Amino acid sequence: MREETDVLVVGGGPAGATAATLLARQGHQVRVLERERFPRYHIGESLLPSLLPVLDVLGAREVIEAHGFVRKTGAFYGWGGQEWSLDFDQPHRPAAYSFQVIRSQFDQLLLEHACTQGADVRQEVRAGRITFEGGSGNGQGQRAVEATWTGQNGTEGCIRFGHLVDASGRAGLLAARQLRTRRVHDVFRNVATWSYWHGAAPLATAPSGAIGVFSLPDHGWLWAIPLHDGTLSVGLVTDKRSLAHARQTADGSLQTVYEDAIARCPRLAGMLTNARQTAPLKTESDYSYVSDSFTGPGWFLAGDAACFLDPLLSTGVHLAMYSGLLAAASINSVLRGDVDETAARAFYQTAYQHAYERLLILVSAFYRIHDGRDHYFRTAQQLSRRDQEPLRLHESFLNIITGAEDLHDTQTDDVVGTFLNAVRQPVNGRFPQGLAGHGTSDLLPLPTTSAQAAAGLYLNLHPHPHLRTDSGTGHRPA
C-alpha cells in the first residue's frame, strides 16, 4: 500500500501531537504514525508554566483544564542543606501555574485533540526505514521522502511525504536507529528509579500542588509529585557507580536502595509515614543525549527524538511541545511559500539548540550550586570537554545572564562555573528563581520578536504559527 501526505509525523506524544495539531489546523494534510495504543504509560509528570501559552496556541487549554489535573502553583527545594519555595505567581512569568499530570492521560488528550483538528492519527502502526533521495551517503545531503510502516495486524505499506517530523522519542527513528547521530552525554550518566505512593501527606509550607525536589547528602536527589488520582510519584536519581555500590550493601535489592534513600530525607520520609507504595519500581538510565543535528533536508527531530537532558528541572515536555511548535511553524511557512526550506531549517536548528543549551547549563549549574565537589555524584554532573566542544556555551551563557553580570565574567573557559558564581548568592534574601528550576521558563522565551530572531527569522503566533522577518515575511524561495 502506497500513500502520500504533506507532513508525516512519527510519534503521537506531546511533540508529535503539537506539530500535528498546528499543521492540520492550517489545512495541511498530516498523517501521524504512533506505534502504541493510547493511553500508554510515560514518565515526566511535572509540567512547566511555559506550556500554558503553547496550549493556548493549540486550542487545547480548556481540554487540559477540564480534566482535573493537579494545579502546580510552584516548587519546593530542599537542596544542599537549604530549603526554599518558588511561587509561580510572580511578575514576568508566562503563567501563575502549570499542572502535575498523569502522562498517559495528558498525552492521550493532546493526541485526541490533534484528531479533532484534522490530523489523521493511526495508532499501533510502527514507522520503519526512511528513504532518502538525491545527494550521496547515508542520508547526508539527501532528502527524506518516504517511510515504510507496519501495522499491528501485519499490514504494511509505505507513505511518501513532503516533510517529516520525527517525534519518535527515545527510540529515535532517525538519530538513534538510522543516521546514528545521537551522542550520549558524559554528563548526567544517571539512573532514575521511581514508584507511586497512596496516602502521602501534603508537602508542608510549599505552594499548592508543588513538586518537591530534595538533594541527598552523599549522592543523588529525590522528587515528589502529587497527582490527581491521589498518588504521589516518588523518584530517586543517582549516578551509576553510587547505585551499584548501594546495591552491593543492600544485597542487590533496588527496592532497599530506594527505601534507604527516602529514609535519608526527613521531609519526604515524613510525608510517606502513613503511605503505602502501590506499584513496583520502574527504572531508566543513560537518558541524557543530544543529536548532532536537529534538522536536515525534509526532516525535523522534535522532543526526545532530538535530545533529552535530565528530570531535575522538569524540562522534557517543555522541550517536546516547544520543538513541536517550532517545527510546525517552520513547515507551515515553507508550505505556504513564505520561507525557503533552508532558511526555515536554519531557524529551527538555531532556536531549538539555543533552548537546549541554556537548559544544559542550568542543569549542570544546579547540581553544583552548593559545591559538594568531594562527592562523586555532583562532580560527575559537570560538563566535560567532550560535552562542551560542540556547544555555543558562551553565547548561551550570555543569553541567560544578560543585564545581570559584567561581560568580562564570560571571559573564561569555565562557563558553567562563571554562571554558578552569578546565581549562587540569593537576590534580596531569596534564591534567584531562574536557577530554582521550575521558574526557568522566563529565561526560555519563544523567539517571537526580532530581537530574539534565530537565523534571521522569528516566530509569529497570530493568526497562526509562522516565521517572519522585520519586513513581515521570511526568505521567499527564488
C-alpha positions in Angstrom: 0.0 0.0 0.0 1.5 3.3 -1.1 0.2 6.7 0.3 1.1 10.3 0.2 0.8 13.2 2.7 2.1 16.7 3.1 3.6 16.0 6.5 4.3 12.7 8.2 4.6 12.8 12.0 6.2 9.8 13.6 5.1 9.6 17.3 2.0 10.8 19.0 3.5 12.1 22.2 3.5 15.8 23.2 6.0 16.8 20.4 4.2 14.9 17.7 0.7 15.9 18.8 1.7 19.6 19.0 3.2 19.6 15.5 0.3 17.6 14.0 -2.4 19.8 15.6 -0.9 23.1 14.4 -0.2 21.9 10.9 -3.6 20.3 10.5 -5.3 23.5 11.7 -3.7 25.2 8.7 -5.3 22.8 6.3 -2.2 20.8 5.6 -2.5 17.0 5.1 -1.0 15.4 8.2 -0.5 11.7 9.0 0.6 10.6 12.4 2.0 7.1 13.0 2.1 6.0 16.6 3.5 2.6 17.4 1.5 2.2 20.7 -2.2 2.3 21.6 -3.0 5.3 23.8 -3.3 5.7 26.7 0.2 4.3 27.4 2.4 4.9 30.4 5.1 7.5 30.3 7.2 9.3 33.0 7.6 13.1 33.0 4.6 14.2 35.1 5.6 17.7 36.3 5.0 20.4 33.7 6.3 24.0 33.5 4.2 27.2 33.3 5.7 27.8 29.8 3.4 25.2 28.4 0.2 27.1 29.0 0.8 29.6 26.2 1.5 26.7 23.9 -1.7 25.0 24.9 -3.5 28.3 24.1 -1.9 28.2 20.6 -3.0 24.6 20.2 -6.6 25.5 21.3 -6.2 22.7 23.9 -6.1 24.8 27.1 -9.7 24.2 28.0 -9.4 20.4 27.4 -6.5 20.1 29.8 -8.0 22.5 32.4 -11.3 20.5 32.4 -9.6 17.1 33.0 -8.9 17.8 36.7 -5.1 17.5 36.8 -3.4 18.9 40.0 -2.7 22.6 39.6 1.0 23.2 40.2 1.5 26.7 41.6 5.2 26.4 42.5 8.1 24.2 43.5 9.8 23.4 46.8 13.6 22.7 47.1 15.4 21.1 49.9 18.9 21.3 48.3 22.3 21.3 49.8 21.1 21.8 53.3 18.9 24.8 52.5 15.2 25.0 51.8 13.2 27.4 49.7 9.9 27.7 47.8 9.2 29.1 44.4 5.8 30.6 43.7 4.9 30.8 40.1 2.5 33.8 40.6 5.3 36.4 40.1 5.8 39.2 37.6 7.2 38.3 34.2 6.0 34.7 34.4 4.2 33.2 31.4 1.5 31.8 33.8 0.7 31.6 37.5 0.5 27.8 37.5 1.0 24.6 35.4 0.0 21.0 36.0 1.1 17.8 37.6 -0.2 15.2 35.1 -0.6 11.5 34.7 1.2 11.4 31.4 -0.9 8.6 29.9 -4.0 10.8 30.2 -2.3 14.1 29.3 -0.7 12.6 26.2 -4.0 11.0 25.1 -5.9 14.3 25.5 -3.3 16.0 23.2 -3.4 13.2 20.6 -7.2 13.2 20.6 -7.2 16.9 20.2 -4.9 16.5 17.1 -7.6 14.2 15.6 -10.3 16.8 16.2 -8.2 19.4 14.4 -7.9 17.3 11.2 -4.8 15.1 11.7 -5.1 11.5 10.5 -3.8 9.6 13.5 -3.0 5.9 13.2 -2.2 4.1 16.4 -0.4 0.7 16.7 1.4 1.5 13.4 5.2 1.3 13.6 7.3 3.5 11.2 10.2 1.7 9.6 13.0 2.8 7.4 13.1 6.3 6.0 14.1 6.6 2.3 16.4 9.4 1.2 16.8 10.6 -2.4 19.4 12.7 -4.1 22.8 13.6 -2.8 25.1 10.9 -1.6 25.9 8.9 1.6 23.6 7.6 4.3 21.2 10.5 4.4 24.0 13.1 4.2 22.8 15.8 1.8 19.9 13.7 0.7 16.3 14.5 1.2 13.9 12.3 3.3 10.9 11.4 1.1 9.3 8.2 2.2 8.7 5.9 5.2 7.7 2.3 5.5 5.3 1.2 8.1 3.9 -2.0 9.7 0.6 -2.3 11.4 -0.4 -4.4 14.5 -2.3 -6.8 12.3 0.6 -7.5 10.0 -0.4 -4.9 7.3 2.4 -2.9 5.8 3.0 -0.2 3.3 4.9 3.0 2.6 4.0 6.6 2.7 5.6 9.4 0.7 5.8 12.8 2.4 6.8 16.4 1.8 8.2 16.9 5.3 8.9 14.5 8.2 8.6 15.4 11.9 10.4 12.6 13.8 8.8 12.7 17.3 9.6 9.1 18.0 11.0 9.7 21.5 13.9 7.8 22.9 13.6 5.2 20.2 14.9 7.8 17.8 13.8 6.6 14.4 16.4 8.8 12.6 19.0 9.9 15.0 19.4 6.7 17.0 18.4 4.0 14.5 19.2 5.1 11.0 21.5 8.1 10.8 23.2 7.2 14.1 23.9 10.8 15.0 22.8 10.6 18.7 25.5 11.2 21.3 25.1 10.3 24.9 26.4 13.0 27.3 29.4 12.3 29.5 27.5 14.4 32.0 24.3 13.1 33.6 25.0 9.4 33.2 22.5 8.8 35.8 19.8 6.3 36.8 16.3 7.2 37.7 14.2 4.8 39.9 10.6 5.6 40.8 7.3 4.3 42.1 3.9 5.6 43.3 2.5 6.0 46.9 -1.0 6.3 48.1 -2.0 8.2 51.3 1.0 10.5 51.4 0.7 13.7 53.4 1.0 17.1 51.6 4.3 18.9 51.4 4.1 21.4 54.3 5.0 25.1 53.7 5.1 24.5 49.9 2.9 26.2 47.2 -0.3 24.3 46.3 0.4 21.3 44.1 4.2 21.9 44.2 6.8 19.5 43.2 9.2 18.6 45.9 12.9 18.2 45.0 15.3 17.0 47.7 19.1 16.5 47.4 20.7 13.7 49.3 23.8 14.3 51.5 26.0 11.8 49.7 24.7 11.1 46.2 21.6 11.9 44.1 18.3 13.5 44.8 14.6 12.7 45.1 11.4 14.0 43.5 7.8 14.0 44.9 5.0 14.9 42.6 1.3 14.9 43.7 -1.1 13.5 41.1 -4.9 13.9 40.9 -5.6 10.2 41.4 -4.4 10.6 45.0 -1.0 9.1 44.5 2.4 10.7 44.9 5.1 10.0 42.3 8.4 9.5 44.2 11.7 9.0 42.3 15.4 8.6 43.1 18.1 9.9 40.7 21.7 8.9 41.3 24.8 8.0 39.3 25.6 4.5 38.1 28.6 4.0 40.4 26.8 5.1 43.5 23.8 2.9 42.7 26.0 -0.1 42.1 27.8 0.4 45.4 24.5 0.9 47.3 23.0 -2.3 45.8 26.1 -4.2 47.0 25.4 -3.1 50.5 21.7 -3.9 50.1 22.2 -7.4 48.9 21.4 -6.3 45.3 17.9 -5.0 46.2 16.9 -1.9 44.3 13.9 -1.6 46.5 16.1 -1.4 49.5 18.2 1.2 48.0 15.1 3.2 47.1 13.7 3.0 50.6 17.0 3.8 52.2 17.3 7.0 50.1 13.8 8.1 51.2 14.7 7.4 54.8 17.7 9.8 54.5 15.3 12.6 53.5 13.4 13.6 56.6 10.9 15.8 54.7 9.9 13.2 52.3 10.0 10.3 54.8 7.6 12.3 56.9 5.2 12.7 54.0 5.2 8.9 53.5 4.9 7.8 57.1 1.3 6.6 56.7 1.5 5.9 52.9 1.9 2.7 51.0 3.8 2.0 47.8 1.2 1.0 45.1 3.4 0.0 42.2 6.7 -1.9 41.5 9.7 0.2 40.8 10.5 1.5 37.3 14.0 2.4 36.1 15.6 4.3 33.3 19.3 5.0 32.7 21.7 6.9 30.4 18.9 9.2 29.4 20.9 12.3 28.7 21.8 12.7 25.0 21.7 15.0 22.0 21.7 14.6 18.2 24.4 16.2 16.1 21.7 18.0 14.1 18.0 18.6 14.8 17.0 19.0 11.2 18.0 18.1 7.6 16.5 18.2 4.1 12.9 17.1 4.5 13.1 16.3 8.2 12.9 17.7 11.7 13.7 16.0 15.0 11.3 17.0 17.8 11.2 16.3 21.5 13.1 13.3 22.9 13.9 12.2 19.4 16.3 15.1 19.3 17.6 15.4 22.8 16.9 14.9 26.5 18.7 16.4 29.5 17.7 15.3 33.0 14.5 15.2 35.1 15.8 17.8 37.6 14.2 20.9 36.0 11.2 19.1 34.5 12.1 20.2 31.0 11.2 17.1 29.0 7.6 18.1 28.0 8.6 21.7 27.7 11.2 20.9 25.0 8.9 18.5 23.3 6.0 20.9 22.9 8.4 23.9 22.2 10.1 22.0 19.4 6.7 20.7 18.1 5.6 24.3 17.8 8.8 25.4 16.1 8.7 22.6 13.7 5.1 23.3 12.8 5.8 27.0 12.2 8.8 26.2 10.1 7.0 23.6 7.9 3.9 25.8 7.6 5.9 28.7 6.4 7.6 26.6 3.8 4.4 25.0 2.6 2.8 28.5 2.3 5.7 29.7 0.2 6.7 32.4 2.7 10.1 30.9 3.6 12.5 28.7 1.7 13.3 25.5 3.4 17.0 26.2 4.0 16.1 29.3 6.0 13.3 27.5 7.9 15.7 24.7 8.9 18.4 27.2 10.0 15.8 28.9 12.2 14.7 25.6 13.7 18.2 24.4 14.4 19.2 27.7 16.0 16.1 28.3 18.1 15.9 24.7 19.4 19.6 24.4 20.0 19.7 27.7 22.0 16.8 26.5 24.2 18.5 23.1 24.8 21.9 24.6 25.6 20.5 27.1 28.0 18.9 24.3 29.9 22.0 22.2 29.7 23.9 25.0 31.5 21.2 25.5 34.1 21.0 21.8 35.0 24.8 21.4 35.3 25.0 24.6 37.4 22.2 23.5 39.7 24.0 20.2 40.5 27.0 22.3 41.5 25.2 25.2 43.4 26.2 24.0 46.9 29.7 22.8 45.9 29.9 19.3 47.3 32.8 18.6 44.9 34.1 16.0 47.3 31.1 13.8 46.5 31.3 11.8 43.3 27.7 12.5 42.2 28.0 16.2 42.0 31.4 16.2 40.3 30.0 13.7 37.8 27.3 16.2 36.7 29.8 18.7 35.4 30.0 19.3 31.7 33.1 17.6 30.2 35.2 19.0 27.4 33.5 16.5 25.1 30.1 17.9 26.1 31.2 21.5 25.7 33.0 21.3 22.4 30.0 21.3 20.0 28.1 23.9 22.0 27.9 27.7 21.9 28.2 27.9 25.7 29.5 31.5 25.8 26.5 32.6 23.7 24.1 30.6 25.8 25.6 31.9 29.0 25.1 35.5 27.7 21.5 34.8 26.9 20.9 33.7 30.5 22.6 36.5 32.4 22.5 39.5 30.1 22.0 42.5 32.3 22.9 40.7 35.5 26.7 40.3 35.2 29.5 42.2 33.6 30.6 41.0 30.2 34.1 40.2 31.3 32.8 37.5 33.6 32.3 35.4 30.5 35.9 35.5 29.5 36.8 32.2 31.0 36.8 28.6 29.8 34.7 27.6 32.8 31.4 28.9 31.5 29.3 26.8 33.9 31.5 27.8 36.8 31.0 31.5 36.0 27.3 31.1 35.7 27.4 29.3 39.1 29.0 32.3 40.7 26.3 34.5 39.3 23.5 32.5 40.8 24.8 31.0 44.0 24.1 34.1 46.0 20.5 34.9 47.0 18.9 38.0 45.5 17.3 40.3 48.1 17.4 37.4 50.5 15.8 34.9 48.1 17.3 32.4 45.8 17.2 33.5 42.1 14.1 32.0 40.6 16.0 31.3 37.3 18.0 28.6 39.0 15.2 27.2 41.0 14.5 25.1 38.0 10.8 25.4 37.5 10.9 29.1 37.2 13.4 29.0 34.3 10.7 29.3 31.7 11.1 33.1 31.7 14.7 32.5 30.6 13.5 30.4 27.6 11.2 32.8 25.7 9.7 31.8 22.4 11.6 33.7 19.7 8.6 35.9 18.9 10.4 39.3 18.4 13.1 40.5 16.0 15.4 40.9 19.0 15.1 37.2 19.6 15.5 36.2 15.9 17.2 32.9 15.1 19.0 32.7 11.8 17.3 36.0 10.8 13.7 34.7 11.4 11.4 34.8 14.4 8.1 33.3 15.3 4.7 34.9 14.9 1.9 33.1 16.6 -1.0 35.1 15.1 -3.2 34.3 13.3 -1.3 31.0 13.2 2.3 30.0 13.9 4.6 31.0 11.1 8.0 32.6 10.6 8.8 36.2 9.6 11.4 38.9 9.4 11.1 42.6 10.2 9.8 43.1 6.7 6.9 40.9 7.6 7.8 37.8 5.6 10.5 35.3 5.6 13.0 34.4 2.9 10.9 33.6 -0.1 12.0 30.9 -2.5 13.9 32.2 -5.5 
